[in-house]
Each structure stands twice: as structure tokens, then as C-alpha cells.
Amino acid sequence: MSRWTAERLTRELGITGAVRGWRVITVLPGGRTDRVPVLVDSGFAAGAPNRCRVADFTYMKAWAGGFCVVFVVDTFPRRIVG
């Protein structure tokens, strides 16, 4: 049986295959959560070092599982500090 025939038959019968491992959901679709207020304007310029730091994180998949990559950036020199 071809792959497409199997997909069509399982879809018609409502059968799903076994899923191994775990699935991480990082975003809820449809805006079902409250948004965090923006505390720093997009045109913000820090007047001195260590006044304002921002962070960004990304979830990455790997062969052995998954991990988060986090960057902390000082807005004055625009360099990664952590």
C-alpha cells in the first residue's frame, strides 16, 4: 500500500499513529493568553552601561531532546552580557 493510501484511510477512519517522545508547545495559537506589556520603547537609547538589559530565548530541537538558548544583551553597548 502506498503512503498516500495509508494516510487517506487513516484520516477517513480517524486513526492516529503512536507518537514517541514528548512535544513541547511554546506558543498558544489564537491569542489565548494575555500579552506582556512592552516596557522598553523601540527607539530607546540607554544613557550609560548597566541601565537596561533585555533578554531573548529560543527553543531548539536536538537529536537527544531539546534545549533553550538565552541571550542577555546590555542596551548601551549592544553586546551580549550573559
All heavy atoms as an XYZ file, in Angstrom:
634
protein
N       0.851     -1.165      0.000
C       0.000      0.000      0.000
C       0.898      1.230      0.000
O       1.914      1.277      0.678
C      -0.886     -0.042      1.252
C      -1.681      1.182      1.470
S      -2.657      1.269      2.989
C      -3.228     -0.330      3.296
N       0.494      2.228     -0.739
C       1.299      3.440     -0.805
C       1.081      4.298      0.435
O       0.115      4.133      1.176
C       0.944      4.241     -2.060
O      -0.322      4.846     -1.900
N       1.990      5.213      0.637
C       1.919      6.116      1.790
C       0.651      6.962      1.748
O      -0.012      7.180      2.748
C       3.163      6.999      1.787
C       3.135      8.087      2.802
C       4.371      8.948      2.693
N       4.192     10.164      3.448
C       4.946     11.223      3.330
N       5.953     11.217      2.488
N       4.720     12.282      4.053
N       0.290      7.446      0.557
C      -0.871      8.320      0.413
C      -2.180      7.565      0.652
O      -3.117      8.109      1.208
C      -0.854      8.974     -0.957
C       0.335      9.877     -1.067
C       0.416     11.157     -0.624
C       1.607      9.558     -1.594
N       1.674     11.663     -0.855
C       2.435     10.697     -1.457
C       2.166      8.428     -2.190
C       3.747     10.737     -1.879
C       3.475      8.473     -2.607
C       4.242      9.605     -2.448
N      -2.219      6.296      0.241
C      -3.407      5.483      0.511
C      -3.561      5.262      2.012
O      -4.655      5.373      2.566
C      -3.310      4.128     -0.211
O      -3.140      4.363     -1.609
C      -4.560      3.300      0.006
N      -2.453      4.983      2.686
C      -2.493      4.791      4.136
C      -2.912      6.076      4.840
O      -3.725      6.041      5.773
C      -1.130      4.333      4.639
N      -2.402      7.216      4.408
C      -2.796      8.495      5.001
C      -4.281      8.769      4.799
O      -4.976      9.201      5.721
C      -1.975      9.635      4.399
C      -0.553      9.684      4.872
C       0.219     10.831      4.240
O      -0.384     11.644      3.497
O       1.425     10.918      4.487
N      -4.792      8.501      3.603
C      -6.200      8.740      3.322
C      -7.091      7.831      4.153
O      -8.073      8.284      4.754
C      -6.482      8.518      1.832
C      -7.933      8.759      1.453
C      -8.166      8.549     -0.031
N      -7.691      7.277     -0.530
C      -8.349      6.117     -0.421
N      -9.510      6.076      0.176
N      -7.840      5.011     -0.924
N      -6.729      6.545      4.256
C      -7.544      5.605      5.021
C      -7.527      5.934      6.515
O      -8.566      5.888      7.173
C      -7.063      4.176      4.786
C      -7.332      3.625      3.382
C      -6.670      2.265      3.220
C      -8.821      3.552      3.121
N      -6.361      6.275      7.054
C      -6.308      6.605      8.480
C      -7.062      7.888      8.772
O      -7.711      8.016      9.803
C      -4.854      6.738      8.967
O      -4.180      7.700      8.163
C      -4.127      5.412      8.908
N      -7.013      8.848      7.856
C      -7.759     10.088      8.040
C      -9.274      9.823      8.000
O     -10.035     10.347      8.809
C      -7.356     11.097      6.964
C      -7.959     12.464      7.146
C      -7.426     13.499      6.158
N      -7.434     13.053      4.776
C      -6.338     12.788      4.057
N      -5.143     12.931      4.587
N      -6.433     12.391      2.801
N      -9.723      8.981      7.054
C     -11.146      8.659      6.950
C     -11.653      7.892      8.168
O     -12.776      8.092      8.612
C     -11.411      7.850      5.685
C     -11.291      8.657      4.408
C     -11.425      7.799      3.163
O     -11.629      6.567      3.285
O     -11.316      8.362      2.057
N     -10.820      7.007      8.721
C     -11.222      6.202      9.869
C     -10.978      6.915     11.198
O     -11.394      6.427     12.244
C     -10.481      4.862      9.858
C     -10.818      3.943      8.680
C      -9.890      2.732      8.668
C     -12.272      3.511      8.739
N     -10.271      8.027     11.165
C      -9.982      8.762     12.398
C      -8.931      8.092     13.263
O      -8.911      8.254     14.480
N      -8.046      7.346     12.638
C      -6.990      6.633     13.360
C      -5.725      7.493     13.341
O      -5.385      8.099     12.319
C      -6.692      5.272     12.704
C      -7.952      4.414     12.700
C      -5.555      4.559     13.398
C      -7.809      3.146     11.890
N      -5.019      7.528     14.470
C      -3.738      8.227     14.512
C      -2.652      7.252     14.937
O      -2.916      6.290     15.659
C      -3.769      9.406     15.506
O      -4.113      8.909     16.792
C      -4.788     10.448     15.072
N      -1.459      7.514     14.515
C      -0.332      6.668     14.866
C       0.222      7.006     16.238
O      -0.107      8.034     16.829
N       1.070      6.121     16.741
C       1.711      6.348     18.029
C       2.789      7.418     17.866
O       3.534      7.424     16.891
C       2.330      5.058     18.549
N       2.861      8.325     18.842
C       3.865      9.381     18.827
C       4.854      9.097     19.935
O       4.483      8.969     21.098
C       3.213     10.768     19.024
C       4.272     11.848     19.048
C       2.196     11.025     17.936
N       6.113      8.991     19.572
C       7.143      8.713     20.571
C       7.765     10.022     21.033
O       7.847     10.987     20.288
C       8.217      7.818     19.984
C       7.696      6.450     19.683
C       8.828      5.493     19.400
N       8.290      4.152     19.343
C       8.253      3.417     18.256
N       8.736      3.894     17.130
N       7.742      2.204     18.289
N       8.240     10.009     22.275
C       8.888     11.198     22.815
C       7.865     12.185     23.335
O       6.716     11.847     23.598
N       8.288     13.421     23.499
C       7.416     14.454     24.025
C       7.433     15.635     23.075
O       8.390     15.898     22.378
C       7.831     14.862     25.427
C       9.303     15.124     25.567
C      10.271     14.214     25.813
C       9.984     16.368     25.430
N      11.493     14.802     25.853
C      11.354     16.132     25.627
C       9.562     17.654     25.170
C      12.293     17.136     25.560
C      10.515     18.660     25.112
C      11.853     18.387     25.306
N       6.355     16.359     23.068
C       6.237     17.519     22.207
C       6.129     18.757     23.086
O       5.308     18.809     23.994
C       4.997     17.386     21.346
C       4.840     18.521     20.383
C       3.663     18.308     19.477
N       3.532     19.481     18.629
C       2.517     19.727     17.863
N       1.532     18.873     17.809
N       2.479     20.806     17.142
N       6.934     19.745     22.788
C       6.927     20.976     23.550
C       6.116     22.009     22.788
O       6.357     22.270     21.623
C       8.362     21.505     23.783
C       8.331     22.841     24.472
C       9.150     20.498     24.578
N       5.132     22.595     23.461
C       4.331     23.653     22.861
C       4.804     24.969     23.468
O       4.663     25.197     24.663
C       2.835     23.425     23.135
C       2.383     22.103     22.513
C       2.016     24.586     22.590
C       0.979     21.708     22.858
N       5.386     25.816     22.628
C       5.933     27.071     23.129
C       5.020     28.255     22.867
O       5.182     29.301     23.470
C       7.310     27.349     22.511
O       7.159     27.391     21.088
C       8.309     26.272     22.878
N       4.049     28.095     21.962
C       3.154     29.194     21.616
C       1.726     28.669     21.606
O       1.459     27.618     21.046
C       3.504     29.772     20.225
C       2.541     30.867     19.840
C       4.918     30.271     20.187
N       0.811     29.396     22.218
C      -0.598     29.037     22.174
C      -1.251     29.793     21.026
O      -1.194     31.026     20.980
C      -1.293     29.385     23.495
C      -0.803     28.612     24.707
C      -1.504     29.114     25.970
C      -1.059     27.126     24.536
N      -1.865     29.095     20.069
C      -2.444     29.771     18.911
C      -3.709     30.547     19.264
O      -4.379     30.252     20.245
C      -2.747     28.621     17.959
C      -2.935     27.442     18.837
C      -2.000     27.656     19.998
N      -4.023     31.519     18.446
C      -5.267     32.249     18.589
C      -5.261     33.321     19.657
O      -6.301     33.852     20.000
N      -4.128     33.677     20.198
C      -4.062     34.737     21.199
C      -4.835     34.416     22.459
O      -5.525     35.263     23.011
N      -4.726     33.187     22.945
C      -5.480     32.761     24.118
C      -4.854     33.210     25.424
O      -5.372     32.921     26.481
C      -5.623     31.244     24.123
C      -6.534     30.742     23.019
C      -6.747     29.273     23.167
N      -5.609     28.581     22.589
C      -5.399     27.295     22.683
N      -6.225     26.537     23.343
N      -4.365     26.746     22.115
N      -3.749     33.894     25.365
C      -3.098     34.354     26.589
C      -2.980     35.876     26.570
O      -3.035     36.512     25.520
C      -1.684     33.758     26.728
O      -0.903     34.178     25.613
C      -1.730     32.244     26.774
N      -2.828     36.451     27.742
C      -2.620     37.889     27.838
C      -1.192     38.221     27.434
O      -0.250     37.500     27.765
C      -2.863     38.372     29.267
C      -4.315     38.176     29.690
O      -5.184     38.186     28.805
O      -4.552     38.014     30.894
N      -1.036     39.311     26.730
C       0.306     39.725     26.313
C       0.981     40.521     27.422
O       0.334     41.277     28.138
C       0.243     40.563     25.046
C      -0.199     39.765     23.855
C      -0.058     40.593     22.599
N      -0.405     39.778     21.462
C       0.485     39.313     20.602
N       1.749     39.593     20.754
N       0.105     38.590     19.586
N       2.276     40.356     27.515
C       3.068     41.099     28.483
C       3.250     42.512     27.952
O       3.535     42.704     26.773
C       4.436     40.409     28.683
C       5.305     41.197     29.626
C       4.248     38.997     29.166
N       3.092     43.531     28.790
C       3.249     44.897     28.289
C       4.701     45.175     27.891
O       5.642     44.665     28.504
C       2.843     45.763     29.482
C       3.001     44.891     30.671
C       2.726     43.489     30.208
N       4.873     45.980     26.875
C       6.202     46.370     26.409
C       6.716     47.450     27.345
O       6.110     48.507     27.501
C       6.153     46.875     24.960
C       7.524     47.341     24.507
C       5.624     45.798     24.049
N       7.851     47.195     27.990
C       8.394     48.127     28.967
C       9.462     49.044     28.384
O       9.817     50.043     28.988
C       8.964     47.346     30.157
C       7.964     46.448     30.888
C       8.660     45.670     31.982
C       6.818     47.256     31.447
N       9.993     48.700     27.204
C      11.042     49.496     26.578
C      10.563     49.888     25.189
O      10.166     49.045     24.397
C      12.365     48.699     26.487
C      13.432     49.505     25.787
C      12.830     48.265     27.849
N      10.576     51.182     24.873
C      10.179     51.649     23.549
C      11.179     51.174     22.502
O      12.359     50.952     22.795
C      10.110     53.176     23.511
C       9.020     53.715     24.417
O       8.022     52.998     24.622
O       9.177     54.846     24.918
N      10.729     51.062     21.261
C      11.621     50.580     20.207
C      12.736     51.573     19.897
O      13.792     51.194     19.421
C      10.832     50.273     18.942
O      10.199     51.446     18.475
N      12.542     52.851     20.172
C      13.569     53.849     19.923
C      14.398     54.164     21.156
O      15.053     55.198     21.222
N      14.398     53.263     22.132
C      15.085     53.502     23.395
C      16.603     53.508     23.203
O      17.149     52.687     22.476
C      14.714     52.410     24.394
C      15.436     52.518     25.698
C      15.030     53.424     26.654
C      16.526     51.715     25.965
C      15.687     53.524     27.855
C      17.190     51.797     27.169
C      16.772     52.710     28.113
N      17.275     54.453     23.847
C      18.737     54.509     23.837
C      19.195     54.672     25.279
O      18.847     55.653     25.944
C      19.230     55.670     22.987
N      19.963     53.722     25.774
C      20.452     53.788     27.150
C      21.533     54.864     27.250
O      22.362     55.017     26.356
C      21.016     52.437     27.570
N      21.530     55.600     28.359
C      22.500     56.673     28.549
C      23.816     56.215     29.131
O      24.823     56.904     29.028
N      23.829     55.038     29.738
C      25.046     54.524     30.368
C      24.957     53.000     30.425
O      23.868     52.431     30.330
C      25.193     55.099     31.774
N      26.104     52.336     30.605
C      26.077     50.871     30.712
C      25.320     50.410     31.957
O      25.193     51.140     32.945
C      27.551     50.491     30.809
C      28.309     51.655     30.306
C      27.467     52.853     30.572
N      24.818     49.209     31.919
C      24.133     48.536     33.032
C      22.862     49.250     33.482
O      22.460     49.143     34.639
C      25.073     48.351     34.219
C      26.240     47.468     33.872
O      26.107     46.524     33.099
N      27.399     47.781     34.418
N      22.215     50.004     32.611
C      20.954     50.667     32.943
C      19.758     49.844     32.496
O      18.735     49.816     33.147
C      20.878     52.051     32.294
C      21.901     53.026     32.800
C      21.597     53.383     34.254
N      22.641     54.204     34.814
C      22.524     55.489     35.026
N      21.408     56.104     34.737
N      23.526     56.157     35.539
N      19.885     49.218     31.342
C      18.780     48.427     30.798
C      19.346     47.209     30.078
O      20.258     47.335     29.258
C      17.952     49.274     29.831
S      16.580     48.373     29.107
N      18.814     46.064     30.426
C      19.196     44.818     29.758
C      17.938     44.144     29.245
O      16.899     44.188     29.882
C      19.925     43.885     30.718
C      21.280     44.424     31.113
C      22.008     43.484     32.008
N      23.336     44.001     32.304
C      24.136     43.462     33.170
N      23.761     42.400     33.847
N      25.326     43.974     33.377
N      18.051     43.539     28.093
C      16.934     42.808     27.503
C      17.377     41.369     27.270
O      18.567     41.083     27.177
C      16.463     43.458     26.186
C      15.875     44.825     26.443
C      17.587     43.541     25.182
N      16.404     40.469     27.184
C      16.712     39.053     27.006
C      15.876     38.485     25.867
O      14.787     38.964     25.569
C      16.449     38.281     28.286
N      16.411     37.463     25.242
C      15.713     36.742     24.191
C      16.025     35.268     24.375
O      17.152     34.897     24.681
C      16.182     37.212     22.810
C      15.435     36.501     21.696
O      14.250     36.166     21.897
O      16.032     36.286     20.633
N      15.004     34.421     24.225
C      15.255     32.990     24.316
C      14.599     32.279     23.149
O      13.601     32.727     22.592
C      14.770     32.410     25.647
C      13.275     32.358     25.792
C      12.570     31.228     25.451
C      12.590     33.452     26.277
C      11.198     31.182     25.580
C      11.218     33.417     26.410
C      10.516     32.283     26.050
N      15.207     31.175     22.754
C      14.734     30.375     21.641
C      14.814     28.920     22.035
O      15.803     28.485     22.636
C      15.607     30.619     20.393
O      15.591     32.007     20.094
C      15.104     29.841     19.206
N      13.778     28.162     21.711
C      13.783     26.724     21.966
C      14.329     26.025     20.738
O      13.902     26.289     19.619
C      12.366     26.227     22.272
C      12.332     24.764     22.577
C      12.698     24.303     23.836
C      11.977     23.841     21.619
C      12.700     22.958     24.120
C      11.971     22.495     21.894
C      12.330     22.058     23.146
O      12.339     20.719     23.423
N      15.299     25.143     20.940
C      15.949     24.433     19.844
C      15.746     22.934     20.010
O      15.793     22.425     21.125
C      17.455     24.730     19.835
C      17.820     26.193     19.801
S      17.541     26.963     18.224
C      18.777     26.176     17.259
N      15.551     22.230     18.899
C      15.465     20.779     18.929
C      16.847     20.198     18.638
O      17.607     20.742     17.844
C      14.489     20.272     17.886
C      13.049     20.432     18.266
C      12.173     19.738     17.269
C      10.739     19.783     17.724
N       9.855     19.084     16.801
N      17.137     19.075     19.278
C      18.400     18.379     19.050
C      18.101     16.891     18.976
O      17.003     16.441     19.283
C      19.393     18.673     20.171
N      19.101     16.099     18.589
C      18.902     14.649     18.493
C      18.549     14.049     19.848
O      17.739     13.147     19.944
C      20.146     13.980     17.960
C      20.407     14.264     16.515
C      19.476     14.550     15.553
C      21.657     14.293     15.872
N      20.076     14.765     14.364
C      21.423     14.600     14.509
C      22.962     14.088     16.290
C      22.435     14.702     13.586
C      23.972     14.181     15.355
C      23.714     14.489     14.026
N      19.136     14.545     20.904
C      18.931     13.979     22.236
C      17.751     14.617     22.966
O      17.501     14.288     24.106
C      20.200     14.134     23.070
N      17.037     15.526     22.346
C      15.918     16.194     23.012
C      15.849     17.645     22.584
O      15.963     17.959     21.410
N      15.675     18.529     23.539
C      15.592     19.941     23.230
C      16.262     20.773     24.303
O      16.560     20.289     25.390
N      16.521     22.021     23.979
C      17.147     22.921     24.943
C      16.777     24.353     24.600
O      16.310     24.632     23.501
C      18.668     22.734     24.966
C      19.333     22.973     23.643
C      19.849     24.220     23.325
C      19.462     21.949     22.714
C      20.460     24.448     22.121
C      20.075     22.171     21.497
C      20.578     23.422     21.201
N      16.966     25.243     25.551
C      16.691     26.666     25.350
C      18.001     27.424     25.245
O      18.936     27.172     25.990
C      15.891     27.234     26.519
S      14.194     26.698     26.528
N      18.050     28.357     24.309
C      19.193     29.249     24.160
C      18.729     30.629     24.607
O      17.730     31.139     24.113
C      19.681     29.295     22.705
C      20.850     30.252     22.555
C      20.053     27.913     22.224
N      19.434     31.216     25.574
C      19.041     32.505     26.138
C      20.193     33.499     25.979
O      21.341     33.170     26.266
C      18.674     32.369     27.635
C      18.250     33.711     28.200
C      17.582     31.338     27.821
N      19.859     34.715     25.531
C      20.838     35.788     25.405
C      20.371     36.964     26.243
O      19.211     37.360     26.167
C      20.973     36.247     23.952
C      21.476     35.194     23.015
C      20.598     34.471     22.233
C      22.814     34.919     22.936
C      21.051     33.502     21.363
C      23.291     33.946     22.076
C      22.409     33.235     21.283
N      21.275     37.545     27.023
C      21.006     38.776     27.758
C      21.905     39.847     27.144
O      23.117     39.687     27.070
C      21.296     38.621     29.268
C      21.035     39.928     29.989
C      20.457     37.500     29.850
N      21.288     40.940     26.694
C      22.016     41.983     25.971
C      21.912     43.288     26.744
O      20.827     43.702     27.153
C      21.426     42.167     24.550
C      22.163     43.260     23.793
C      21.463     40.860     23.786
N      23.063     43.937     26.963
C      23.085     45.283     27.536
C      22.773     46.259     26.399
O      23.413     46.211     25.345
C      24.457     45.577     28.133
C      24.484     46.867     28.936
O      23.499     47.635     28.866
O      25.474     47.105     29.635
N      21.786     47.140     26.596
C      21.335     48.005     25.505
C      22.276     49.170     25.199
O      22.170     49.760     24.134
C      19.934     48.563     25.812
O      19.973     49.265     27.044
C      18.909     47.458     25.864
N      23.184     49.514     26.097
C      24.095     50.631     25.821
C      25.154     50.239     24.794
O      25.225     50.827     23.716
C      24.742     51.153     27.108
C      25.660     52.311     26.885
C      25.144     53.561     26.590
C      27.014     52.156     26.992
C      25.988     54.646     26.381
C      27.874     53.229     26.791
C      27.358     54.475     26.481
N      26.004     49.218     25.072
C      26.979     48.851     24.061
C      26.431     47.847     23.042
O      27.083     47.507     22.081
C      28.111     48.220     24.865
C      27.437     47.645     26.057
C      26.288     48.565     26.357
N      25.187     47.356     23.297
C      24.549     46.354     22.432
C      25.415     45.110     22.300
O      25.675     44.611     21.203
C      24.200     46.918     21.077
C      23.166     48.004     21.149
C      22.775     48.482     19.802
N      21.791     49.550     19.913
C      21.290     50.189     18.902
N      21.685     49.901     17.689
N      20.397     51.131     19.087
N      25.847     44.612     23.441
C      26.665     43.394     23.476
C      26.031     42.363     24.396
O      25.348     42.725     25.339
C      28.068     43.727     23.963
C      28.758     44.643     22.993
C      30.220     44.621     23.149
N      30.786     45.514     22.150
C      32.023     45.870     22.110
N      32.850     45.440     23.009
N      32.455     46.665     21.176
N      26.315     41.121     24.094
C      25.782     40.035     24.921
C      26.564     40.014     26.233
O      27.794     39.951     26.235
C      25.898     38.691     24.195
C      25.030     38.714     22.926
C      25.484     37.538     25.097
C      25.200     37.516     22.034
N      25.844     40.054     27.351
C      26.494     40.049     28.664
C      26.200     38.748     29.427
O      26.758     38.509     30.473
C      26.068     41.266     29.519
C      26.564     42.549     28.904
C      24.566     41.306     29.717
N      25.328     37.938     28.909
C      25.029     36.683     29.601
C      24.219     35.762     28.755
O      23.740     36.084     27.702
